[in-house]
Amino acid sequence: MITDFKFGITEQGDAGLDLSWQKRLNAVVGAIIISKSASTELEDALLKHQDKCIYHATCTGLGGTLMEPNVPPYQEKLNHIYRLICKGFPKNKIIIRIDPLMPKSWIETLNNNFGIKDYLLILKTILNFAEDNGIESIRYSYLDFYDSTIKRLSHLPFKFYSDGMNINDRIKLYEINKNLIYSACAEFNVPKEHQVGCISREDLQRLGIENKYMFTGNAWQRPGCLCPKQKLELLNHHYQCDHKCLYCYWKDENGKN
């Protein structure tokens, strides 16, 4: 088994806004491409490199709201995923990523102030879309209260309250739809079977190369990180992307929150 290799991921930026990750694919045996975007340009890039790419299609249900002002609405994102499937991108290489989930205690505020009717119903719609279209895997994470996140939220005209580490304040997607496969990385107090690295052996299996390559070690990017040491970032952004999500851990281009 080969252990001296790299497996790519696009965590520093949005792979739909910055397509430069394509230029680095020759340095990796496979890649996780993460994006909130819904453009045909992204679809074309994924289709062109589908032999090497696994697509984490991020859809939180809050696109176009104050929380994700420049992200496409969830209906547009789901239509994009459907188009991609119709164009021939393999379903087993699509993971719908609900990242992050908002706390339970925020639901009423979200429903009343963010131009959405029912946050929980939107999440159910996304999960049902996945099931109906043969997408088995859902990756989720919970909102992290970074300093940049807290500062941006403090500028809103209404207040949020949440104990982010309180398990009772967390929405459990697997209780909304029990027919899908759920995974999370670096999340505490989640079911053990959900604890899977952002990159894992499952990705080698999705690409059909699990008999040739083997992950080893740990990337140790954050507490609870389950990713292997072969992980390689394909983007190089260290500031907010143009989606301008309030919860983003990056500061803006000027170093401000």
Buried (B, 14 or more C-beta within 10 A) or exposed (E): EEEEBBBBBBBBBBBBBBBEBBEBBEEBBBBBBBBBBBBEEBBEBBEEBBEBBBBBBBBBBBBBBBBBBBBBBBBBBBBBBEEBBEEEBBBEBBBBBBBBBBBBBBBEBBBEBBEBEEBBEBBBBBBBBBEEBEBBBBBBBBBBBBEBBEEBBEEBEEEBEBEEEEEEBBBEBBEBBEEBBBBBBBBEEBEEEBBBBBBBBBBBEBBEBBEEBBBEEEBEBEEBBBBBBBBBBBBEBEBBBEBEBBBBEBBEEEEEB
